[in-house]
Amino acid sequence: MFLVYKHKVGFSNVAFICLVLVNSVVFAETKQIDSSSQTLQLAPFIQKVLQQNPKILQTQAAWESSQSRISQVSAYPDPMLSYSLAPQTVFSDQTNYGQIITASQHLPWPGKQQLKGEIAQWQANAAQENMITTRLALIAASKIRYADWQFVHAAIRINEQNKILLEEFKNIAEIKYSAGRASKQDVLRAEVERTLLARKDEELTREKNIITSQINTLLNQKPDNHVSPPNIEFTRHVSIDITKLKEIVLRDHPQLKQINANVVASEKKLALAKQNFYPDVQLKASYNNLRMNTDNRFTLGIGINIPLQEKRQSAVDEASLNKRKLNWQKQALIAKIQNSLQMYYSRLTESEQIIQLYESRLLPLTDENLQAARSDYESGQGNFLDMITAEQNLIELQLQLAKTHANYQQHYALLEELSGGQEILQQASEKNKQGDKS
């Protein structure tokens, strides 16, 4: 979207082109351009972050690890085989070689192993939702840093164009001073303004270096690696029906799914703690040739553990309290999500309104004011300070618009993360709402 304003006679062609270029500094999210332009595009940038960032790799490994645990905890314990011998019979000519061979199998109370497997499965489900949550957080962080990257490049361009315009003002002041129609103060004021712009360049360079480091950190690269300039073009997002969004989020949010999985796992742990009041069984088969009677050498046996009530009751109490804690965490998370949704939606709406105000009214008025101040100064009816002040107001407004564009993108990214992804925001759009009514 390009913003073009009418310019009255009095502006040079160079200044006009510069201001049009400055006012067309707007931002894009996923639009692709020719790869030969060496421009950092948002979509490939996000994809690269998701492939290289250690956080997503860590949560993916945690999920895969939890998946592998299911079959381990649900399986029955390994059978045991033991062997004993009578040392004095090994080299004895008077007695036979004495030995005892025992095989045993531990059998947990029916249902215990199944519960252990279900606990591990729900924990794996929670780990999967955590991986999705981490992915959403990295996407949001990438979009936020990309918006910062767009803003700092826009600010640099605005500053450069401002220097061109200020140089023109300085030339006008010098010409008028040479002709005796202006004071030397006008020339000196222009020089001061030029020095201030050079100072602004240094500040923007430092900010650019900071954002470069942040982008490289997301990409798991060296902080000072070169980062290509962004694609500077703005695309408006869909309007959101906040009421519908809240309904969808409270049903499908990955953090809620994660805590729900943990709640179910805690319920299974409580059931397992209650099952532990029942004894496990130990089956045994033994061959003992030390016995004189050959009929008594082979034996079968069974054993059970004696569950001690006190420690098992403590385990039940612990599991019950953990379940209660998770339920309270769930309620707190729901309240936090609802509050954050409303906050980010309000900020997004505010940014959109500010952009519309700047584009439709403030920028054209400020631009017209600068034209009038310059025309008056050139004709001798105005003073240099008015022209410089008008120019400063226009530049400041352009910077504020660029910053509001960045804020808009960042608020949308945070709303997208909190909602659970771009697809959910599309479902909750005003367009879909109208479609549902029809």
C-alpha positions as CSV (number, residue, x, y, z in Angstrom):
1,M,0.0,0.0,0.0
2,F,1.6,3.3,-1.1
3,L,0.7,6.7,0.4
4,V,1.0,9.5,-2.1
5,Y,0.1,13.1,-1.2
6,K,-0.5,16.1,-3.4
7,H,2.4,18.6,-3.4
8,K,2.0,22.3,-4.2
9,V,4.3,24.2,-6.4
10,G,7.4,25.1,-4.5
11,F,8.8,21.6,-3.8
12,S,11.5,20.5,-6.1
13,N,11.1,17.2,-8.0
14,V,13.9,15.6,-5.9
15,A,12.2,16.5,-2.6
16,F,8.8,15.3,-3.9
17,I,10.2,11.9,-4.9
18,C,12.1,11.6,-1.6
19,L,8.9,12.2,0.4
20,V,6.9,9.8,-1.7
21,L,9.5,7.1,-1.2
22,V,9.6,7.8,2.6
23,N,5.8,7.7,2.9
24,S,5.7,4.3,1.0
25,V,7.8,2.7,3.8
26,V,5.4,0.0,4.9
27,F,5.6,-3.5,6.1
28,A,4.9,-7.0,4.7
29,E,4.4,-10.4,6.4
30,T,4.8,-13.2,3.9
31,K,4.8,-11.7,0.4
32,Q,7.7,-13.1,-1.7
33,I,9.9,-11.2,-4.1
34,D,12.6,-12.2,-6.5
35,S,15.2,-14.2,-4.5
36,S,18.0,-12.4,-6.4
37,S,17.1,-9.2,-4.4
38,Q,18.8,-10.6,-1.3
39,T,15.9,-9.5,0.9
40,L,15.0,-11.2,4.1
41,Q,11.5,-12.6,3.7
42,L,9.3,-13.3,6.7
43,A,8.1,-16.8,5.8
44,P,11.5,-18.3,5.0
45,F,12.9,-16.6,8.1
46,I,10.3,-18.2,10.3
47,Q,10.9,-21.6,8.7
48,K,14.6,-21.3,9.3
49,V,14.1,-20.4,12.9
50,L,11.9,-23.4,13.4
51,Q,14.6,-25.6,11.9
52,Q,17.6,-24.2,13.7
53,N,16.5,-22.8,17.1
54,P,17.5,-25.1,20.0
55,K,14.3,-24.5,21.9
56,I,12.1,-26.3,19.3
57,L,14.7,-29.0,19.0
58,Q,14.8,-29.4,22.8
59,T,11.0,-29.7,23.1
60,Q,10.8,-32.1,20.1
61,A,13.4,-34.3,21.8
62,A,11.5,-34.2,25.0
63,W,8.3,-35.3,23.2
64,E,10.0,-38.1,21.4
65,S,11.6,-39.2,24.7
66,S,8.2,-39.3,26.4
67,Q,6.8,-41.3,23.6
68,S,9.5,-43.9,24.0
69,R,8.8,-44.2,27.8
70,I,5.2,-45.5,27.3
71,S,6.1,-49.0,26.3
72,Q,8.8,-49.1,29.1
73,V,6.6,-48.3,32.0
74,S,3.6,-50.4,30.8
75,A,5.6,-53.6,30.3
76,Y,5.8,-56.3,33.0
77,P,9.0,-56.5,35.0
78,D,11.7,-58.8,33.6
79,P,11.7,-62.4,34.8
80,M,14.5,-63.2,37.2
81,L,16.8,-66.2,37.0
82,S,19.2,-67.0,39.9
83,Y,21.8,-69.8,40.4
84,S,23.4,-71.0,43.6
85,L,25.9,-73.8,44.2
86,A,27.5,-75.6,47.2
87,P,31.2,-74.9,46.8
88,Q,32.4,-78.0,48.8
89,T,30.6,-80.3,46.3
90,V,32.4,-78.9,43.3
91,F,35.5,-81.0,43.6
92,S,34.2,-83.7,46.0
93,D,34.4,-87.4,45.1
94,Q,31.9,-88.3,47.9
95,T,29.0,-86.1,47.0
96,N,27.2,-85.0,43.9
97,Y,27.6,-81.5,42.6
98,G,25.1,-79.3,44.5
99,Q,23.2,-76.5,42.9
100,I,20.0,-74.5,43.1
101,I,18.3,-72.9,40.1
102,T,15.4,-70.5,40.7
103,A,13.2,-68.6,38.2
104,S,10.8,-65.9,39.3
105,Q,8.3,-63.5,37.8
106,H,7.0,-60.3,39.5
107,L,3.3,-59.8,38.6
108,P,1.9,-56.4,39.6
109,W,-1.7,-56.2,40.8
110,P,-4.0,-56.2,37.7
111,G,-4.5,-52.7,36.3
112,K,-1.3,-51.2,37.7
113,Q,0.8,-51.5,34.5
114,Q,-2.1,-50.3,32.4
115,L,-2.3,-47.2,34.6
116,K,1.4,-46.6,34.3
117,G,1.1,-46.7,30.5
118,E,-1.8,-44.3,30.5
119,I,0.1,-41.9,32.7
120,A,3.1,-42.0,30.3
121,Q,0.7,-41.5,27.3
122,W,-0.9,-38.4,28.8
123,Q,2.5,-37.0,29.8
124,A,3.6,-37.5,26.2
125,N,0.5,-35.7,25.1
126,A,1.4,-32.8,27.4
127,A,5.0,-32.8,25.9
128,Q,3.5,-32.6,22.4
129,E,1.4,-29.6,23.3
130,N,4.4,-28.0,24.9
131,M,6.3,-28.5,21.6
132,I,3.4,-26.8,19.8
133,T,3.4,-23.9,22.4
134,T,7.2,-23.5,21.9
135,R,6.7,-23.4,18.1
136,L,4.0,-20.7,18.4
137,A,6.3,-18.7,20.8
138,L,9.2,-18.9,18.3
139,I,6.9,-17.8,15.4
140,A,5.7,-14.9,17.4
141,A,9.3,-14.0,18.4
142,S,10.4,-14.1,14.8
143,K,7.5,-11.8,13.7
144,I,8.3,-9.4,16.5
145,R,12.0,-9.2,15.6
146,Y,11.1,-9.0,11.9
147,A,8.8,-6.0,12.6
148,D,11.7,-4.4,14.6
149,W,14.0,-5.0,11.6
150,Q,11.4,-3.4,9.3
151,F,11.1,-0.4,11.6
152,V,14.8,0.3,11.9
153,H,15.3,0.1,8.1
154,A,12.3,2.5,7.7
155,A,13.7,4.9,10.2
156,I,17.1,4.8,8.5
157,R,15.5,5.6,5.1
158,I,13.4,8.4,6.6
159,N,16.5,9.9,8.2
160,E,18.4,9.7,4.9
161,Q,15.6,11.4,3.0
162,N,15.4,14.0,5.7
163,K,19.0,14.8,5.2
164,I,18.4,15.3,1.5
165,L,15.5,17.7,2.3
166,L,17.5,19.5,4.9
167,E,20.4,20.0,2.5
168,E,17.9,21.7,0.2
169,F,16.8,23.9,3.0
170,K,20.4,24.8,3.8
171,N,21.1,25.7,0.2
172,I,18.0,28.0,0.1
173,A,19.1,29.7,3.3
174,E,22.6,30.2,1.9
175,I,21.3,31.7,-1.3
176,K,19.0,34.1,0.6
177,Y,21.8,34.9,3.0
178,S,24.1,35.8,0.1
179,A,21.4,38.0,-1.3
180,G,21.0,39.7,2.0
181,R,17.4,38.4,2.4
182,A,18.1,36.1,5.4
183,S,20.3,36.0,8.5
184,K,23.4,33.8,9.0
185,Q,21.4,32.2,11.9
186,D,19.3,30.4,9.3
187,V,22.4,28.8,7.8
188,L,23.7,27.9,11.2
189,R,20.4,26.4,12.3
190,A,20.4,24.2,9.2
191,E,23.9,23.0,10.1
192,V,22.8,22.2,13.7
193,E,19.9,20.2,12.3
194,R,22.3,18.3,10.0
195,T,24.5,17.5,13.0
196,L,21.5,16.2,14.9
197,L,20.6,13.9,12.0
198,A,24.1,12.5,12.0
199,R,23.6,11.8,15.7
200,K,20.4,10.0,14.9
201,D,22.2,7.9,12.3
202,E,24.5,6.6,15.1
203,E,21.5,5.8,17.3
204,L,19.8,3.9,14.5
205,T,23.0,2.0,13.7
206,R,23.3,0.8,17.3
207,E,19.7,-0.2,17.3
208,K,20.2,-2.1,14.0
209,N,23.2,-3.9,15.5
210,I,21.1,-5.0,18.5
211,I,18.3,-6.3,16.3
212,T,20.8,-8.1,14.2
213,S,22.1,-9.9,17.2
214,Q,18.5,-10.8,18.3
215,I,17.7,-12.2,14.9
216,N,20.9,-14.3,14.8
217,T,20.1,-15.6,18.3
218,L,16.8,-16.8,17.0
219,L,18.6,-18.5,14.1
220,N,21.2,-20.0,16.5
221,Q,24.0,-18.2,14.6
222,K,26.8,-15.8,15.6
223,P,25.4,-12.5,16.9
224,D,27.3,-10.5,14.3
225,N,26.3,-12.5,11.2
226,H,25.0,-10.4,8.3
227,V,21.2,-10.2,8.1
228,S,19.7,-9.0,4.8
229,P,17.3,-6.0,4.8
230,P,13.6,-6.8,5.2
231,N,10.9,-6.6,2.7
232,I,9.2,-3.3,3.4
233,E,5.6,-3.5,2.3
234,F,2.5,-3.4,4.5
235,T,-0.4,-5.9,4.4
236,R,-3.4,-5.5,6.6
237,H,-4.6,-8.5,8.6
238,V,-8.1,-9.8,8.9
239,S,-10.4,-8.1,11.4
240,I,-11.0,-10.3,14.5
241,D,-14.3,-11.2,16.2
242,I,-12.9,-11.2,19.8
243,T,-16.0,-13.0,21.2
244,K,-15.7,-15.8,18.8
245,L,-11.9,-15.9,19.3
246,K,-12.3,-16.4,23.0
247,E,-14.6,-19.3,22.5
248,I,-12.2,-21.1,20.1
249,V,-9.1,-20.4,22.2
250,L,-10.7,-21.8,25.4
251,R,-11.4,-25.0,23.5
252,D,-8.3,-25.4,21.4
253,H,-5.4,-23.5,23.0
254,P,-2.3,-25.8,23.2
255,Q,-1.4,-24.6,26.7
256,L,-4.9,-25.5,27.9
257,K,-4.5,-28.9,26.2
258,Q,-1.2,-29.4,27.8
259,I,-2.5,-28.7,31.3
260,N,-5.6,-30.8,30.6
261,A,-3.3,-33.7,29.7
262,N,-1.4,-33.2,32.9
263,V,-4.7,-33.1,34.9
264,V,-5.7,-36.5,33.3
265,A,-2.2,-37.9,34.1
266,S,-2.6,-36.7,37.7
267,E,-6.0,-38.5,37.9
268,K,-4.3,-41.7,36.7
269,K,-1.5,-41.2,39.2
270,L,-4.2,-41.0,42.0
271,A,-5.8,-44.2,40.7
272,L,-2.4,-45.9,40.7
273,A,-1.7,-44.7,44.2
274,K,-4.9,-46.3,45.3
275,Q,-4.1,-49.5,43.5
276,N,-0.8,-49.7,45.4
277,F,-2.9,-50.7,48.5
278,Y,-3.2,-54.1,46.8
279,P,-0.2,-56.5,46.9
280,D,1.9,-57.6,44.0
281,V,2.5,-61.3,43.3
282,Q,5.8,-63.1,43.0
283,L,5.7,-66.5,41.2
284,K,8.7,-68.8,41.7
285,A,10.0,-72.1,40.3
286,S,13.1,-73.7,41.8
287,Y,15.2,-76.8,41.3
288,N,17.4,-77.9,44.3
289,N,19.5,-81.1,43.9
290,L,20.8,-80.7,47.4
291,R,17.7,-82.5,48.7
292,M,18.1,-86.1,49.1
293,N,14.5,-87.0,48.0
294,T,14.4,-86.5,44.3
295,D,10.6,-85.8,44.4
296,N,11.3,-82.7,46.5
297,R,13.9,-81.2,44.3
298,F,11.5,-79.2,42.1
299,T,9.3,-76.7,43.9
300,L,6.8,-74.0,42.9
301,G,6.1,-71.0,45.1
302,I,4.2,-67.7,45.3
303,G,4.9,-64.6,47.4
304,I,3.3,-61.2,48.0
305,N,4.4,-58.0,49.4
306,I,2.6,-56.6,52.4
307,P,1.5,-53.0,51.6
308,L,2.2,-50.7,54.5
309,Q,-0.8,-48.4,54.9
310,E,0.8,-45.2,56.1
311,K,3.2,-44.6,53.2
312,R,0.6,-45.6,50.7
313,Q,-1.9,-43.2,52.2
314,S,0.7,-40.5,52.0
315,A,1.1,-41.3,48.3
316,V,-2.7,-41.0,47.7
317,D,-2.7,-37.6,49.6
318,E,0.2,-36.4,47.4
319,A,-1.5,-37.4,44.2
320,S,-4.8,-35.8,45.3
321,L,-3.1,-32.5,46.1
322,N,-1.2,-32.5,42.9
323,K,-4.4,-33.0,41.0
324,R,-6.0,-30.1,42.9
325,K,-3.0,-27.9,42.2
326,L,-3.2,-28.6,38.5
327,N,-6.9,-27.8,38.4
328,W,-6.2,-24.4,40.1
329,Q,-3.4,-23.8,37.6
330,K,-5.9,-24.5,34.8
331,Q,-8.3,-21.9,36.2
332,A,-5.5,-19.3,36.6
333,L,-4.4,-20.1,33.0
334,I,-7.9,-19.6,31.6
335,A,-8.1,-16.2,33.4
336,K,-4.7,-15.2,32.1
337,I,-5.5,-16.2,28.5
338,Q,-8.8,-14.3,28.5
339,N,-7.2,-11.1,29.9
340,S,-4.2,-11.3,27.5
341,L,-6.6,-11.9,24.5
342,Q,-8.5,-8.8,25.4
343,M,-5.4,-6.7,26.0
344,Y,-3.6,-7.7,22.7
345,Y,-6.9,-7.2,20.8
346,S,-7.3,-3.7,22.2
347,R,-3.7,-2.8,21.4
348,L,-4.1,-4.2,17.9
349,T,-7.3,-2.2,17.3
350,E,-5.7,0.9,18.7
351,S,-2.7,0.6,16.4
352,E,-5.0,0.1,13.4
353,Q,-7.0,3.3,14.3
354,I,-3.7,5.3,14.7
355,I,-2.5,4.1,11.3
356,Q,-5.8,5.2,9.7
357,L,-5.6,8.5,11.5
358,Y,-2.0,9.2,10.4
359,E,-2.6,8.1,6.8
360,S,-6.0,9.8,6.2
361,R,-5.5,13.1,8.1
362,L,-2.3,13.8,10.1
363,L,0.3,13.1,7.4
364,P,-1.5,15.0,4.6
365,L,-2.0,18.0,7.0
366,T,1.6,18.0,8.2
367,D,2.9,17.6,4.7
368,E,0.7,20.5,3.5
369,N,2.0,22.6,6.5
370,L,5.6,22.0,5.4
371,Q,4.8,23.0,1.9
372,A,3.2,26.2,3.0
373,A,6.1,27.0,5.4
374,R,8.7,26.4,2.7
375,S,6.7,28.5,0.1
376,D,6.5,31.3,2.7
377,Y,10.2,31.2,3.4
378,E,11.2,31.2,-0.2
379,S,8.9,34.2,-0.9
380,G,10.2,36.1,2.1
381,Q,6.9,36.0,4.1
382,G,8.0,33.3,6.5
383,N,11.0,32.4,8.6
384,F,13.4,29.6,8.6
385,L,12.4,28.3,12.1
386,D,8.9,27.7,11.0
387,M,10.1,25.7,8.0
388,I,12.4,23.6,10.1
389,T,9.7,23.0,12.7
390,A,7.3,21.9,10.0
391,E,9.9,19.6,8.6
392,Q,10.6,18.1,12.0
393,N,6.9,17.6,12.6
394,L,6.6,15.7,9.3
395,I,9.6,13.5,9.9
396,E,8.5,12.7,13.5
397,L,5.0,11.8,12.2
398,Q,6.5,9.5,9.6
399,L,8.7,7.8,12.3
400,Q,5.6,7.4,14.5
401,L,3.7,5.9,11.6
402,A,6.5,3.5,10.9
403,K,6.7,2.5,14.6
404,T,2.9,2.0,14.7
405,H,3.1,-0.3,11.7
406,A,5.7,-2.3,13.6
407,N,3.6,-2.3,16.8
408,Y,0.6,-3.5,14.7
409,Q,2.5,-6.4,13.4
410,Q,3.9,-7.3,16.8
411,H,0.5,-7.1,18.5
412,Y,-1.0,-9.3,15.8
413,A,1.9,-11.8,16.3
414,L,1.3,-11.9,20.1
415,L,-2.5,-12.4,19.5
416,E,-1.7,-15.1,17.1
417,E,0.6,-16.9,19.6
418,L,-2.0,-16.6,22.3
419,S,-4.8,-17.8,20.1
420,G,-2.9,-20.9,19.0
421,G,-1.9,-20.0,15.4
422,Q,-2.9,-18.2,12.2
423,E,-5.6,-20.8,11.4
424,I,-7.5,-20.0,14.6
425,L,-7.4,-16.3,13.9
426,Q,-8.8,-16.9,10.4
427,Q,-11.7,-18.9,12.0
428,A,-12.4,-16.0,14.3
429,S,-12.3,-13.3,11.6
430,E,-15.1,-10.9,11.1
431,K,-15.4,-12.2,7.5
432,N,-16.1,-15.7,8.7
433,K,-18.6,-14.3,11.3
434,Q,-20.5,-12.7,8.5
435,G,-20.4,-15.9,6.5
436,D,-21.8,-17.8,9.5
437,K,-24.7,-15.4,9.7
438,S,-25.5,-15.7,6.0
